[in-house]
Amino acid sequence: MNLTLSTDRALTTWFQNNRPTLDRLHEVASESKSSSLALDEWWIVDTKAASGIAEELAVSGVMQTATGATVVTIGGMVDNTVGFVWSPTEIVPPINNGEYIWLEPISGGWFLFKTS
């Protein structure tokens, strides 16, 4: 919970300290990808490997999109969340009222995000 309410600087520092584990979580999430989903769909990654890594990081959720993005949610409430998203194109995902209200590039295709 404390990390959810942290400053962007503290979240970026946490990311840098946990980058190898986040990269491993992304790899595990990518392996769960289903080719039958439409481009705008996503699913919760709920494999034993992903759950173990998420628990190690103390993150609240991991999702994968049909476009190949991995979303790691640190925490939040309902539709107000904070976390990291990995984009396969290393291009900032679009900001819109229905999804991200803040995206900040961090490193290697990873972005800090906030929703509302």
C-alpha positions as a printed NumPy array, in Angstrom:
array([[  0.   ,   0.   ,   0.   ],
       [  2.824,   2.424,   0.83 ],
       [  4.298,   1.943,  -2.631],
       [  0.931,   2.753,  -4.243],
       [  0.97 ,   6.149,  -2.552],
       [  4.666,   6.797,  -3.233],
       [  6.09 ,   9.601,  -5.343],
       [  7.026,   8.988,  -8.962],
       [ 10.686,   9.177,  -7.937],
       [ 10.218,   6.478,  -5.27 ],
       [  8.34 ,   4.272,  -7.744],
       [ 11.105,   4.69 , -10.323],
       [ 13.73 ,   3.794,  -7.707],
       [ 11.702,   0.714,  -6.721],
       [ 11.488,  -0.233, -10.4  ],
       [ 15.262,   0.075, -10.877],
       [ 15.898,  -2.035,  -7.766],
       [ 13.48 ,  -4.718,  -8.971],
       [ 14.087,  -4.556, -12.729],
       [ 15.499,  -8.099, -13.136],
       [ 12.491,  -9.598, -11.345],
       [ 10.045,  -7.437, -13.333],
       [ 11.731,  -8.545, -16.564],
       [ 11.343, -12.171, -15.465],
       [  7.661, -11.533, -14.67 ],
       [  7.203, -10.014, -18.129],
       [  8.789, -13.09 , -19.736],
       [  6.471, -15.431, -17.805],
       [  3.441, -13.283, -18.687],
       [  4.419, -13.247, -22.361],
       [  4.515, -17.03 , -22.407],
       [  0.844, -17.074, -21.357],
       [ -0.257, -15.145, -24.451],
       [ -3.202, -16.561, -26.363],
       [ -3.353, -16.09 , -30.12 ],
       [ -7.155, -16.215, -30.11 ],
       [ -7.702, -12.771, -28.586],
       [ -8.651,  -9.624, -30.461],
       [ -6.173,  -6.722, -30.444],
       [ -8.055,  -4.757, -27.789],
       [ -8.381,  -7.627, -25.3  ],
       [ -6.335,  -8.454, -22.229],
       [ -6.27 , -11.187, -19.619],
       [ -5.05 , -11.705, -16.081],
       [ -1.9  , -13.805, -15.94 ],
       [ -2.614, -16.415, -13.293],
       [  0.047, -19.077, -13.687],
       [  1.936, -20.588, -10.777],
       [  5.192, -19.003, -11.98 ],
       [  3.646, -15.535, -12.411],
       [  1.873, -15.722,  -9.055],
       [  5.14 , -16.625,  -7.317],
       [  7.01 , -13.705,  -8.876],
       [  4.123, -11.298,  -8.193],
       [  4.13 , -12.412,  -4.558],
       [  7.905, -11.921,  -4.373],
       [  7.461,  -8.36 ,  -5.674],
       [  4.314,  -7.772,  -3.571],
       [  2.401,  -6.508,  -6.62 ],
       [ -1.358,  -6.855,  -6.848],
       [ -1.75 ,  -8.102, -10.409],
       [ -0.278,  -8.988, -13.779],
       [ -2.08 ,  -8.706, -17.101],
       [ -1.102,  -9.401, -20.672],
       [ -2.657,  -7.765, -23.723],
       [ -3.21 ,  -9.269, -27.136],
       [ -0.842,  -6.604, -28.504],
       [  1.978,  -7.981, -26.325],
       [  2.043,  -5.43 , -23.509],
       [  2.551,  -6.611, -19.942],
       [  0.837,  -4.619, -17.183],
       [  2.097,  -4.996, -13.598],
       [ -0.198,  -3.311, -11.083],
       [  1.384,  -2.198,  -7.827],
       [ -1.944,  -1.365,  -6.244],
       [ -4.814,   1.048,  -6.052],
       [ -8.564,   1.054,  -5.682],
       [-11.165,   0.205,  -8.324],
       [-10.046,   2.216, -11.363],
       [ -7.361,   4.321,  -9.637],
       [ -4.234,   2.219,  -9.953],
       [ -0.493,   2.626, -10.298],
       [  2.064,   0.294, -11.784],
       [  4.324,  -0.446, -14.712],
       [  3.571,  -1.395, -18.289],
       [  6.006,  -2.939, -20.742],
       [  5.329,  -2.028, -24.37 ],
       [  6.715,  -4.296, -27.095],
       [  7.217,  -1.298, -29.362],
       [  8.883,   0.83 , -26.659],
       [  6.426,   3.538, -27.734],
       [  4.355,   5.245, -25.055],
       [  0.896,   3.656, -24.979],
       [ -1.867,   6.199, -25.674],
       [ -3.25 ,   8.247, -22.814],
       [ -7.053,   8.383, -22.694],
       [ -9.824,   8.935, -20.165],
       [-10.746,   5.263, -20.075],
       [ -7.299,   3.939, -19.263],
       [ -4.007,   5.724, -18.529],
       [ -3.93 ,   9.297, -17.256],
       [ -0.157,   9.307, -16.678],
       [  2.644,   7.462, -18.455],
       [  6.323,   8.099, -17.882],
       [  9.076,   6.222, -19.727],
       [ 11.517,   4.49 , -17.407],
       [ 13.754,   2.101, -19.336],
       [ 13.757,  -0.494, -22.109],
       [ 10.078,  -0.339, -23.001],
       [  8.902,  -0.012, -19.391],
       [  6.65 ,   2.879, -18.339],
       [  5.265,   4.046, -15.009],
       [  1.484,   4.394, -15.27 ],
       [ -1.437,   5.775, -13.303],
       [ -5.111,   5.333, -14.067],
       [ -8.263,   7.097, -13.005]])
